C-alpha cells in the first residue's frame, strides 16, 4: 500500500482551484450571452482524426461487355443522386429504441464437520481431567453461505435526423460518414454526433439511411449551457469525489 505525501493533496487542490478559476473567468465573460456555436470545419482536419482501416476483399477489376450500355458498379441507367464520393451528403435517420431488463439471483450454502478422537493415547488419557473426553481430541466445523441478486432495467429512446458527410471511401466501396448537428434553444445547445461505416446499397432512393444499418456506429446526444451546467457537480466536489477514500 503506497502512502501519499502530505504536500500532494494541497498541490492537487491548488491546481484544481486554478483550473476552476480559469473556467470561472471565461464563464463570467459570457454572462448574459448565449453559448457560442462551433464553427463549421473539415472533420478530416481536426486534431486526432485517423482514417478508418478495415479488412478489405480482393480488388475486382472492371469489365466491359461489348455493345452494352451497362457498366460494372452501376446501379441504374440514369444518374444516381445518392452519396457515393468523398464530400457527398447523406441523411441519417437516427432511431434508437433500447430496452433491457435483466434479473439475476445466486444462492450458495455449504456446511462441513470433522471429528477426531482416540480412546487410548499411550496412557496419557489417565492424566486428563475427568471432564475431558478422550474420544474427541479435535472437532472442526465450518459453515459458509453466500447470496446475491442483481437487476438491470434500462429504457432509452431517440428519434431525429442528421445530415452526415462522406469523409472516406474504402477499397470495397463502403463509405465512412461523420455528421454533427447543433441546435440552440435559449441558453442551451443540444449536440448530436453520428459517425460510422455504411454500404452504398443501404442508402435509400431519397438519399437517407437508417442508423441501424451503420457499422461501427458512434452516436452521441448531449448538450451544454446553463441547464447542463446546473446539473453538473462543482469542480471542487468532483475533485473530492476522486480523492476521498470514503
C-alpha positions as CSV (number, residue, x, y, z in Angstrom):
1,X,0.0,0.0,0.0
2,X,1.5,3.3,-1.1
3,X,1.4,6.4,1.1
4,X,0.6,9.9,-0.1
5,X,2.9,12.8,0.6
6,X,1.3,15.4,2.9
7,X,2.1,18.0,0.3
8,X,0.4,16.1,-2.6
9,X,-3.2,16.9,-1.5
10,X,-2.7,20.7,-1.2
11,X,-0.9,20.7,-4.5
12,X,-3.8,18.9,-6.2
13,X,-6.4,21.1,-4.6
14,X,-4.4,24.2,-5.6
15,X,-4.2,23.0,-9.2
16,X,-7.9,22.3,-9.3
17,X,-8.7,25.7,-7.9
18,X,-6.5,27.3,-10.6
19,X,-8.3,25.4,-13.3
20,X,-11.7,26.2,-11.8
21,X,-10.7,29.9,-11.7
22,X,-9.7,29.9,-15.4
23,X,-13.1,28.4,-16.3
24,X,-14.9,30.8,-14.0
25,X,-13.2,33.8,-15.8
26,X,-14.5,32.5,-19.1
27,X,-18.0,32.0,-17.7
28,X,-18.1,35.5,-16.2
29,X,-17.0,37.0,-19.5
30,X,-20.1,35.3,-21.2
31,X,-22.7,36.3,-18.5
32,X,-25.9,37.2,-20.3
33,X,-24.8,35.8,-23.6
34,X,-26.0,32.6,-25.3
35,X,-23.5,29.8,-25.8
36,X,-21.5,30.2,-29.0
37,X,-21.9,27.6,-31.8
38,X,-18.9,25.7,-33.0
39,X,-17.6,26.8,-36.4
40,X,-18.1,24.6,-39.4
41,X,-14.9,22.6,-40.0
42,X,-13.5,19.8,-42.1
43,X,-13.7,16.6,-40.0
44,X,-10.6,15.2,-41.5
45,X,-8.6,18.3,-40.5
46,X,-9.5,18.1,-36.8
47,X,-6.8,17.0,-34.3
48,X,-6.7,13.3,-33.7
49,X,-8.5,12.3,-36.9
50,X,-7.4,9.0,-38.2
51,X,-8.6,7.3,-41.5
52,X,-10.6,4.2,-40.9
53,X,-8.9,0.9,-41.8
54,X,-10.8,-2.3,-42.1
55,X,-10.3,-5.7,-43.7
56,X,-10.8,-5.5,-47.5
57,X,-11.7,-8.1,-50.0
58,X,-9.7,-8.7,-53.2
59,X,-9.9,-5.9,-55.7
60,X,-12.3,-6.6,-58.6
61,X,-11.2,-5.3,-62.0
62,X,-13.8,-3.5,-64.0
63,X,-15.1,-5.5,-67.0
64,X,-17.0,-4.1,-70.0
65,X,-19.3,-6.1,-72.3
66,X,-19.2,-5.1,-76.0
67,X,-22.3,-3.4,-77.4
68,X,-23.7,-2.9,-73.8
69,X,-24.8,0.2,-72.0
70,X,-24.2,-1.4,-68.6
71,X,-21.1,-0.6,-66.7
72,X,-19.7,-2.6,-63.8
73,X,-20.7,-0.9,-60.5
74,X,-23.6,1.0,-61.9
75,X,-26.9,0.8,-60.0
76,X,-29.1,2.3,-62.7
77,X,-29.0,3.6,-66.3
78,X,-29.7,7.1,-65.1
79,X,-27.7,9.4,-62.8
80,X,-27.8,8.3,-59.2
81,X,-28.2,11.2,-56.7
82,X,-27.2,9.1,-53.7
83,X,-24.0,9.7,-51.8
84,X,-21.0,7.8,-53.2
85,X,-18.0,10.2,-53.2
86,X,-16.0,12.0,-50.5
87,X,-17.8,15.2,-49.6
88,X,-21.3,14.0,-50.6
89,X,-24.1,14.3,-48.0
90,X,-26.3,11.6,-46.7
91,X,-29.2,12.0,-44.3
92,X,-29.1,9.6,-41.3
93,X,-32.4,8.7,-39.7
94,X,-31.4,8.2,-36.1
95,X,-33.9,5.9,-34.3
96,X,-32.7,4.3,-31.1
97,X,-35.2,2.3,-29.0
98,X,-33.3,0.4,-26.4
99,X,-35.0,-1.6,-23.7
100,X,-33.2,-4.1,-21.4
101,X,-34.3,-5.9,-18.3
102,X,-32.0,-8.4,-16.6
103,X,-32.6,-10.2,-13.3
104,X,-30.1,-12.5,-11.7
105,X,-30.2,-14.3,-8.3
106,X,-27.5,-16.5,-6.9
107,X,-27.6,-18.5,-3.6
108,X,-25.0,-20.9,-2.3
109,X,-24.6,-22.8,1.0
110,X,-22.1,-25.3,2.4
111,X,-21.5,-26.9,5.8
112,X,-18.6,-29.2,6.8
113,X,-17.8,-31.1,10.0
114,X,-14.8,-33.2,11.1
115,X,-14.3,-35.1,14.4
116,X,-11.0,-36.7,15.6
117,X,-10.7,-38.8,18.8
118,X,-8.7,-41.6,20.5
119,X,-9.9,-43.7,23.4
120,X,-6.3,-44.7,24.4
121,X,-3.3,-42.5,23.8
122,X,-0.3,-44.2,25.4
123,X,-1.7,-43.8,28.8
124,X,-2.0,-40.1,28.6
125,X,-5.7,-40.2,28.8
126,X,-5.4,-41.1,32.5
127,X,-3.8,-37.8,33.2
128,X,-6.5,-35.8,31.6
129,X,-9.2,-34.2,33.7
130,X,-12.3,-36.1,34.5
131,X,-14.5,-33.8,32.4
132,X,-12.2,-34.3,29.3
133,X,-13.5,-36.6,26.7
134,X,-10.6,-38.5,25.0
135,X,-12.9,-39.8,22.3
136,X,-12.9,-36.3,20.9
137,X,-9.4,-34.8,20.5
138,X,-10.3,-32.4,17.7
139,X,-13.5,-31.2,16.3
140,X,-13.8,-28.9,13.3
141,X,-16.9,-27.2,12.0
142,X,-17.3,-24.8,9.0
143,X,-20.3,-23.2,7.6
144,X,-20.4,-20.8,4.7
145,X,-23.1,-19.2,2.7
146,X,-23.4,-16.5,0.1
147,X,-26.4,-14.9,-1.5
148,X,-26.5,-12.2,-4.2
149,X,-29.1,-10.7,-6.5
150,X,-28.8,-8.1,-9.3
151,X,-31.3,-6.3,-11.5
152,X,-30.8,-4.0,-14.6
153,X,-33.7,-2.1,-16.2
154,X,-33.0,0.4,-19.0
155,X,-35.2,2.2,-21.4
156,X,-33.8,4.7,-24.0
157,X,-35.4,6.3,-27.0
158,X,-34.1,8.8,-29.5
159,X,-35.6,9.8,-32.9
160,X,-34.2,12.5,-35.1
161,X,-32.4,13.2,-38.5
162,X,-29.0,14.5,-39.1
163,X,-27.0,15.1,-42.4
164,X,-23.6,13.5,-42.5
165,X,-20.6,14.0,-44.8
166,X,-18.8,11.2,-46.6
167,X,-15.2,11.5,-45.3
168,X,-13.7,8.4,-46.8
169,X,-14.3,5.7,-49.4
170,X,-13.0,2.3,-48.5
171,X,-11.5,-0.1,-51.2
172,X,-14.6,-2.3,-51.1
173,X,-16.9,0.6,-51.8
174,X,-18.2,1.2,-48.3
175,X,-18.4,4.8,-47.1
176,X,-17.2,6.4,-43.9
177,X,-19.5,9.1,-42.7
178,X,-19.5,11.7,-40.0
179,X,-22.1,14.3,-39.1
180,X,-22.6,16.8,-36.3
181,X,-25.7,18.9,-35.5
182,X,-26.0,21.7,-33.0
183,X,-29.3,23.3,-32.0
184,X,-29.5,26.3,-29.7
185,X,-32.7,26.9,-27.7
186,X,-32.5,30.0,-25.5
187,X,-29.3,29.4,-23.5
188,X,-28.9,25.6,-24.1
189,X,-27.1,24.0,-27.0
190,X,-28.0,20.4,-28.0
191,X,-25.4,18.4,-29.9
192,X,-25.9,15.3,-32.0
193,X,-22.9,13.4,-33.4
194,X,-23.2,10.5,-35.8
195,X,-20.3,8.5,-37.3
196,X,-19.6,5.1,-38.8
197,X,-19.4,2.9,-41.9
198,X,-22.2,2.4,-44.4
199,X,-22.8,0.4,-47.6
200,X,-24.0,2.4,-50.6
201,X,-26.6,-0.3,-51.2
202,X,-28.2,0.6,-47.9
203,X,-28.8,4.2,-48.9
204,X,-32.4,4.6,-50.0
205,X,-33.6,6.4,-53.1
206,X,-34.2,9.7,-51.2
207,X,-30.5,9.6,-50.0
208,X,-31.3,8.6,-46.5
209,X,-30.1,5.7,-44.4
210,X,-31.3,4.1,-41.1
211,X,-28.9,4.4,-38.2
212,X,-29.4,0.6,-37.6
213,X,-27.5,0.0,-40.9
214,X,-24.4,1.9,-39.8
215,X,-21.5,-0.4,-38.9
216,X,-19.1,0.7,-36.0
217,X,-21.8,3.3,-35.2
218,X,-20.9,6.2,-32.9
219,X,-24.0,8.2,-31.8
220,X,-23.7,10.8,-29.1
221,X,-26.5,13.1,-27.9
222,X,-25.9,15.7,-25.3
223,X,-25.9,19.4,-24.5
224,X,-24.1,22.3,-23.0
225,X,-25.4,25.6,-21.5
226,X,-27.0,26.9,-18.3
227,X,-29.2,23.9,-17.7
228,X,-26.5,21.4,-18.2
229,X,-24.1,23.4,-16.0
230,X,-26.6,23.4,-13.1
231,X,-27.0,19.6,-13.4
232,X,-23.2,19.0,-13.1
233,X,-21.4,19.0,-9.7
234,X,-18.9,21.7,-9.0
235,X,-15.2,21.3,-9.8
236,X,-14.3,21.0,-6.1
237,X,-16.9,18.4,-5.5
238,X,-15.7,16.3,-8.5
239,X,-12.1,16.5,-7.2
240,X,-13.1,15.5,-3.7
241,X,-15.1,12.6,-5.0
242,X,-12.0,11.3,-6.7
243,X,-9.5,11.9,-3.9
244,X,-11.6,11.0,-0.8
245,X,-11.4,7.2,0.0
246,X,-14.7,7.2,1.9
